[in-house]
């Protein structure tokens, strides 16, 4: 992973744009949850379907667990969004994002003949936008840009000079 | 490492060395290049907050202080000793609300919970608040039901078959023996309609507090007797209209009283069902025989029967009597008694009363000035005499308003209750919606300023939470299915449980329940007017001075 890739200007530009847009998406999702009064993932989790549904609904039985889950969503999404936009600690933000997206995908898998109370705005079978975004983040991990454009450039330099 | 650095630098930088300061600026630029994006986000969020704030200002018109509908419980209240009269479908539900169920019912709940981990009915039942009552006597004229009622009464630990049970309550063959029991303070009456009035009178005269299922009475003359007896006795009486406990109804009442929907001229309520059970074609118990059913007691109180027959024959409604002779044993008539006027009050007594009471609660209607009905047996042509489609219009000239009730037992299209005012309309389904009227004078300014969009739901309320115009469609979607807020509120309550709980607390604290004898009398007279209008095919009027139903 320590090997850096030489990007062309347009490659770098579009990779950064992709990173910032995904960051934007996460940040706004997080902010709306923080700003909403009494936001809770309760209803979303209750609506879980598929093999893992019992696990996700089980979470809603415990108020304390719900508080933790809600906090992870509100502040996790916000922090990940900030990191991706600013290009700081992007590696960890990516790991967090992949974790959350995996949970979203598993709790609401787009299975055949499964209906959710929140209807998706499109039509999906097995593949949905969560899965695609998850893949996009994996791609961003393999083609990192924050050490080029982003605060990681500074953090990274500092660490180097420290050595 | 430096080689890698070079790799990452664009070619230009390698060929054209620059001044250190310029390089530093370039470094800073690359490090901080994406920060302006946050500015854009901040601007967007600011704009959104601003519009939300405006919406909130509009929503604040409908701001209320939360009013708890659950009555405070008296600490160390005494145990109330109960007797249960009637353990059919409703009787068993009422006992469940009290916290008592048959072992078979518990087995079933356990089975459901095993099959579906999301089914929490068993857990909910176990966790249901203990109402501090004991069942000392039960009475049902069908022996199988009487035994089941006793088993439920003994099932204090809420156990399934093979569980540990308390001592069985006494099984009384006749309700009058139950009423004579010294170890019973209060009774719950869930018998067929033709017995309600007589039993309430006998119960209060025997010094028992009473919770009776609706409707209050079967005949008009007995309605006066019941009201007198209950008032004179000073006993705590509650009629089983659990709609009084629905939280959104209390909020709707508040909205109406504050004049927020303007002058109400029309109210629409309805009943829609579409299955045999909903049309009273209940299952016939396989063990039922003439030997384990006390048919004589089922027939009814001779005085009531005389009142009924006198009325039916005097107004030319004899065709609605029978068709079977009253003394002829019939399993169909025993289990599906709601289908015949001989025992029933039809749609009027069974379902219109619920709707009427809800509106009486919200609008303090009292007894209507007139009632007109129409309908017929249009779908369940199974020999029943009561209609399965019914329309009743009540007029309230003093209030300048009409109440329209429409019902069919052959379509379960869901229609919310509608209260139409000059400034806004309230729709009551599982949630409360207020839609501002385009022609409203009260909200004219706000409509012109664009703060209120007329014709669109403006204010919504569900289970203890106000939802203003900014709430998401998703949130509403969940709320309407009762999924939302259970977690926030902690627990979801069954309205029947709350209604019984209120009655018990009123007994302990010597207070008046929400659906006491005054409300019950109004409910009964309104329903009787609707029934008579149907049976006689003409409008019925209420003479408020003489307190009698007239034909104008």
Interface residues (C-beta under 8 A of the other chain):
Chain A: X3 X4 X6 X9 X16 X20 X23 X24 X27 X28 X31 X35 X38 X40 X42 X43 X46 X47 X54 X57 X58 X60 X63 X66 X82 X85 X86 X87 X117 X118 X147 X148 X149 X150 X151 X153 X154 X160
Chain B: X1 X4 X7 X8 X10 X27 X30 X31 X32 X33 X34 X35 X37 X38 X41 X44 X45 X49 X117 X118 X465 X474 X475 X477 X478 X481 X483 X484 X486 X487 X488
